[in-house]
Amino acid sequence: MARRYCYNDVLPFTAMVAVECSNVVQNILFKAASSKGMSYYIFMAYAYVLATLALLPLTCFLLCRTGLPKFEVPLISRLCFLSLVGFAGQLCAYKGLELGSPTLSSAISNLTPAFTFMLAVFFRMEKVALRSASTRAKIIGTIASISGASVVVLYKGPQVLSSPCWSSSSVLLQQPFGSSQSKWVFGGLLLAASYLFSSFWYIIQAQIMKIYPEEMIVTFIYNLSLTILSVPVCFLAESNMSSWRPTPRIVAASILYSGLFALNFSTGVHSWGVRLKGPVYVAIFRPLSIVIAAIMSAFFLGDALYLGSVIGALILSAGLYAVLWGKAQEEDMTYYDSGSSTSSGPLSGCKVPFLQSHSDEEM
């Protein structure tokens, strides 16, 4: 029971929080690099080439053990659609970041749980029984998480924590991030579109995981597809070859961090989380990024921490707990109704975590 709880509850929760931390760092680095003149087209091309190359050795190793997947029409069509949705979402996300800011991106990510929940209900991936306590908990938790993140954005309140010795460097770091009002609004619309694409991405990925539950191989195919799509488009958009030099150092750091770590980590963990817990579980952690951004700014950039961020974090945490409780109740009902862990319960088939499944094969 303890091992089941660790793999099915503790590990997914920890992984999702880690992904949101990684995404916040990636957004901050990208915004800093774009403020130095880096084009988001160039960033996408470099990042996905590096992400594909970084995952190539592991993919070859896994394919030698499992063999090539059966590329039948249901799998190929969904992989193609996943790549198109991902490419469109990334274009909107990076252009929105270029015009807006990481804080704006984290704030608008509040829309993701609502988008994903509605799509999951429409595609019958989530059960909605209003008389069920688990369903009510998921709905209330989704609303609470969105409300908590909105409080962080809309209510500042009195200052709780300050770092005066860092304040001057913080101001210098924030100065390049400004945008005019018109650019800010257009950037917000693009970011909203990117998170709608993200919700569709979760739904499609959940369908792919049912057909072919190999996260790392699917992640490699996804990165390779985006590389094939992005490189020609980016070369056409940025025909000046001198702009392709990754200078200054913040540009190179942003590309290296995203390509060698952040993209593969985020896609792989999200794919695993979608297979293990479903798309709504993964999406509910998105609003957490605004709280993470506020905390990281306070402790690492020296920004002041305000009461609104603390209250919003508490409300968001309560919402997260409600959704996680609702999902746990549904999984327990499925587990006990199945009669044993060897039948079609949460631990069977596509429900076994990929870390556990690969370690069991090696043993």
C-alpha positions in Angstrom: 0.0 0.0 0.0 2.8 2.4 0.9 4.6 1.7 -2.4 1.3 2.2 -4.3 0.7 5.5 -2.5 4.3 6.7 -3.3 4.1 5.9 -7.0 0.5 6.9 -7.6 0.3 10.0 -5.4 3.6 11.4 -4.0 5.8 11.0 -7.1 3.2 12.5 -9.6 2.6 15.5 -7.2 6.4 16.1 -6.8 7.0 15.8 -10.5 4.3 18.3 -11.5 5.5 20.9 -9.0 9.1 20.4 -10.4 7.8 20.9 -13.9 6.1 24.2 -13.0 9.3 25.4 -11.4 11.2 24.5 -14.5 8.7 26.3 -16.7 8.9 29.5 -14.7 12.7 29.4 -15.0 12.4 28.8 -18.7 10.0 31.7 -19.2 12.3 34.1 -17.2 15.3 33.1 -19.2 13.4 33.4 -22.5 12.1 36.8 -21.6 15.6 38.0 -20.6 17.0 36.6 -23.9 14.2 38.1 -26.1 14.8 41.5 -24.4 18.4 41.3 -25.8 17.1 40.9 -29.3 16.6 37.1 -29.7 13.8 36.1 -32.1 11.4 33.5 -30.8 11.6 31.7 -34.2 15.4 31.2 -33.7 14.8 30.1 -30.1 12.2 27.5 -31.2 14.4 26.1 -33.9 17.5 25.8 -31.7 15.6 24.5 -28.7 13.8 21.7 -30.5 16.9 20.5 -32.4 18.8 20.3 -29.1 15.8 18.6 -27.4 15.7 16.0 -30.1 19.4 15.3 -30.1 19.5 15.1 -26.3 16.8 12.4 -26.2 18.2 10.4 -29.2 20.5 8.0 -27.2 17.8 7.1 -24.7 15.2 6.6 -27.5 17.6 4.3 -29.4 18.2 2.3 -26.2 14.5 1.9 -25.5 13.7 1.0 -29.1 16.3 -1.8 -29.0 14.5 -3.2 -26.0 10.9 -2.7 -27.1 11.1 -2.6 -30.9 9.5 -0.1 -33.2 5.9 0.8 -32.5 3.2 -0.3 -34.9 2.5 2.9 -36.8 -1.2 2.4 -37.5 -3.6 5.1 -38.6 -5.0 5.9 -35.1 -1.5 6.4 -33.7 -0.1 8.3 -36.7 -3.1 10.6 -37.0 -2.9 11.6 -33.3 0.9 12.0 -33.4 0.5 14.4 -36.3 -2.3 16.3 -34.7 -0.3 16.5 -31.4 2.7 18.0 -33.3 0.5 20.6 -35.1 -1.2 21.6 -31.9 2.1 21.7 -30.0 3.7 23.8 -32.8 0.9 26.3 -32.9 0.8 26.5 -29.1 4.6 27.1 -28.9 4.4 29.9 -31.5 1.7 31.6 -29.6 3.4 31.1 -26.2 6.8 32.5 -27.2 5.4 35.4 -29.2 3.1 36.2 -26.2 6.1 36.0 -23.8 8.0 38.3 -26.1 5.2 40.9 -26.1 4.2 40.3 -22.4 6.0 38.9 -19.5 6.6 35.7 -17.5 4.2 37.0 -14.8 1.5 37.6 -17.4 2.1 34.1 -18.8 1.8 32.5 -15.4 -1.4 34.5 -14.7 -3.2 33.5 -17.9 -2.2 29.9 -17.3 -5.1 30.0 -14.8 -7.3 29.3 -17.8 -5.8 25.9 -18.5 -7.6 23.8 -15.8 -11.0 25.2 -16.9 -10.2 24.6 -20.6 -8.9 21.1 -19.9 -11.8 20.1 -17.6 -14.4 21.1 -20.1 -12.6 19.3 -22.9 -12.1 16.2 -20.8 -15.8 16.1 -20.0 -16.7 16.7 -23.7 -14.4 13.8 -24.7 -15.7 11.6 -21.8 -12.3 11.4 -20.1 -13.7 12.7 -16.8 -16.8 11.5 -15.0 -19.3 14.2 -14.0 -21.8 13.1 -11.4 -22.9 16.1 -9.4 -24.2 13.9 -6.6 -20.7 12.4 -6.2 -18.4 14.0 -3.6 -15.4 13.4 -5.9 -16.9 15.3 -8.8 -17.9 18.2 -6.5 -14.4 18.3 -5.1 -12.8 18.5 -8.5 -15.2 21.3 -9.7 -14.7 23.3 -6.5 -11.0 22.7 -6.5 -10.6 23.8 -10.1 -12.5 27.0 -9.3 -10.5 27.6 -6.1 -7.2 27.1 -7.8 -8.1 29.6 -10.5 -9.4 32.0 -7.9 -6.2 31.7 -5.8 -4.0 32.4 -8.7 -6.2 35.4 -9.7 -5.8 36.8 -6.2 -2.0 36.8 -6.6 -2.4 38.8 -9.8 -5.2 41.2 -8.8 -4.6 41.8 -5.1 -1.3 43.1 -3.9 -1.9 44.0 -0.3 0.7 45.1 2.3 4.3 43.9 2.1 5.1 40.7 4.1 8.7 40.1 3.2 11.3 42.4 1.7 15.0 42.1 0.6 16.4 45.6 0.5 19.9 44.5 -0.3 18.6 42.9 -3.5 16.2 45.6 -4.5 18.5 47.5 -6.9 19.5 44.4 -8.8 15.8 43.4 -9.0 14.9 46.7 -10.6 17.6 46.3 -13.1 16.4 42.8 -14.0 12.9 44.0 -14.5 13.5 47.0 -16.6 13.9 45.2 -20.0 10.6 43.4 -19.4 8.3 46.3 -20.0 5.8 46.4 -22.8 3.4 49.0 -24.2 -0.3 48.5 -23.4 -1.2 47.4 -27.0 1.6 44.9 -27.1 0.6 43.7 -23.6 -3.0 43.0 -24.6 -2.0 41.3 -27.8 0.6 39.2 -25.9 -2.1 38.2 -23.4 -4.4 37.1 -26.2 -1.6 35.0 -27.7 -0.8 33.4 -24.3 -4.5 32.6 -23.8 -4.5 30.9 -27.2 -1.4 29.0 -26.3 -3.0 27.6 -23.1 -6.1 26.6 -25.1 -3.8 24.6 -27.4 -2.1 23.2 -24.3 -5.5 21.8 -23.1 -6.0 20.2 -26.5 -2.5 18.8 -26.2 -3.3 17.1 -22.9 -6.5 15.5 -24.4 -4.7 14.2 -27.5 -1.7 13.0 -25.4 -4.1 11.0 -23.2 -5.5 9.3 -26.3 -2.0 8.5 -27.5 -0.9 7.1 -24.2 -3.8 4.6 -24.4 -2.6 3.4 -27.8 1.1 3.5 -27.1 2.1 4.0 -23.4 5.8 4.8 -24.0 6.4 8.4 -22.8 10.1 8.8 -23.8 9.6 7.4 -27.3 6.5 9.6 -27.8 8.4 12.6 -26.5 11.2 12.0 -29.0 8.8 11.6 -31.9 7.0 14.8 -30.8 10.3 16.7 -30.6 11.4 15.4 -33.9 8.1 16.4 -35.5 8.4 19.9 -34.1 12.0 20.2 -35.3 10.9 19.2 -38.8 8.1 21.8 -38.7 9.9 24.6 -37.0 13.3 24.7 -38.8 12.0 25.5 -42.3 9.4 28.0 -40.9 12.0 29.7 -38.8 14.5 29.9 -41.6 11.8 31.6 -43.8 10.9 34.0 -41.0 14.5 34.8 -40.1 16.4 34.8 -43.3 19.2 37.0 -41.9 21.9 34.4 -41.0 23.8 36.8 -38.7 20.8 36.8 -36.3 21.2 33.1 -35.8 24.3 33.5 -33.7 23.3 32.7 -30.1 24.8 35.8 -28.5 25.0 37.3 -25.9 25.4 34.7 -23.2 21.9 35.0 -21.8 20.6 33.9 -25.3 22.8 30.8 -25.3 21.9 30.0 -21.7 18.2 30.2 -22.5 18.5 28.0 -25.6 20.7 25.4 -23.8 18.5 25.2 -20.7 15.3 24.8 -22.7 16.7 22.4 -25.3 18.8 20.2 -23.1 16.5 20.0 -20.1 13.3 22.0 -19.8 11.4 20.8 -23.0 12.1 17.1 -22.6 11.5 17.2 -18.8 8.2 19.0 -19.2 6.9 16.9 -22.2 8.0 13.6 -20.6 6.5 14.3 -17.2 3.3 15.7 -18.6 2.9 12.6 -20.9 3.5 10.3 -17.9 1.1 12.3 -15.7 -1.6 12.3 -18.4 -1.3 8.5 -18.7 -1.2 7.9 -14.9 -3.7 10.5 -13.7 -5.5 12.0 -16.7 -5.3 15.4 -18.4 -7.2 17.3 -15.6 -4.7 16.3 -13.0 -1.8 17.7 -15.1 -3.7 20.9 -15.9 -4.6 21.7 -12.3 -1.0 22.4 -11.5 -0.7 25.2 -14.1 -2.0 28.0 -11.8 0.8 27.0 -9.4 3.3 28.7 -11.7 2.1 32.2 -10.7 2.8 31.5 -7.0 6.2 29.9 -7.9 7.1 33.0 -9.9 6.2 35.3 -7.0 8.2 33.2 -4.5 11.2 32.8 -6.8 11.2 36.6 -7.5 11.1 37.2 -3.7 13.9 34.9 -2.7 16.2 35.0 -5.8 15.5 38.3 -7.4 14.9 40.2 -4.2 11.3 41.3 -5.0 9.0 42.1 -2.1 6.5 39.4 -1.1 3.0 40.8 -0.6 0.0 39.6 1.4 -1.9 38.9 -1.8 0.6 36.3 -2.9 0.4 34.6 0.5 -3.5 34.5 0.5 -3.6 33.4 -3.1 -1.1 30.6 -2.5 -3.2 29.3 0.4 -6.4 29.4 -1.7 -4.6 27.7 -4.6 -3.2 25.0 -2.3 -6.7 24.3 -0.9 -8.0 24.0 -4.5 -5.2 21.7 -5.4 -5.9 19.5 -2.4 -9.6 19.3 -3.3 -8.9 18.2 -6.8 -6.3 15.7 -5.7 -8.7 14.3 -3.1 -11.4 13.9 -5.7 -9.1 12.1 -8.1 -7.9 9.9 -5.3 -11.4 9.0 -4.3 -12.2 8.0 -7.9 -9.0 5.9 -8.2 -9.8 4.1 -4.9 -13.3 3.3 -6.1 -11.9 1.9 -9.3 -9.2 0.0 -7.5 -11.6 -1.7 -5.0 -14.3 -2.3 -7.6 -11.7 -4.2 -9.7 -11.2 -6.7 -6.9 -7.4 -7.0 -7.2 -4.5 -5.0 -8.5 -3.9 -7.5 -11.4 -7.2 -6.6 -13.1 -8.1 -3.4 -14.9 -7.5 -1.2 -11.9 -5.2 1.8 -11.5 -2.0 -0.4 -11.2 -2.6 -2.4 -14.3 -1.9 -1.9 -18.0 -1.3 1.7 -18.8 -1.6 2.8 -15.2 1.8 1.6 -14.1 4.3 4.5 -13.8 7.0 4.4 -16.4 9.8 4.7 -13.8 8.4 1.6 -12.1 7.8 -0.4 -15.3 11.3 0.1 -16.6 12.9 -0.7 -13.3 10.9 -3.9 -13.1 12.0 -4.9 -16.6 15.6 -4.5 -15.6 15.1 -6.7 -12.6 
